[in-house]
Amino acid sequence: LPAHPRLLPEVLVAVCPPEQRAEVAEALRARAGTGPLDDRIESARALHELTGNHGLLLPLLAERLTGSAGGGG
């Protein structure tokens, strides 16, 4: 999976057993805070899918839209 970093968050959510949801959520939260914007968005999207929390996703989407509006993304 390191060769396909954008797949990792989705795969983690798909195979996450209920007893490891907190651990996976923490890993996704950490991953959503660093790295390229696209990777951060995918991690935040997966975190939202896993927990229903959109707190990290909305600012990242706003960042994407702001960058796109300026022609930067």
DAFENMO-V159365 format. One record per residue. NEAR is the number of other ideal C-beta (glycine too) atoms within 10 Angstrom. Layout:
NEAR / NEAR
//
This chain:
10 / 5 / 5 / 9 / 15 / 14 / 12 / 18 / 26 / 15 / 12 / 21 / 19 / 11 / 9 / 17 / 7 / 6 / 7 / 12 / 13 / 11 / 11 / 19 / 18 / 11 / 18 / 27 / 16 / 10 / 20 / 24 / 12 / 9 / 12 / 10 / 13 / 13 / 16 / 21 / 19 / 22 / 28 / 25 / 20 / 26 / 26 / 18 / 15 / 18 / 16 / 7 / 14 / 13 / 12 / 19 / 19 / 11 / 13 / 19 / 15 / 10 / 14 / 16 / 11 / 11 / 12 / 10 / 9 / 8 / 6 / 8 / 12
//
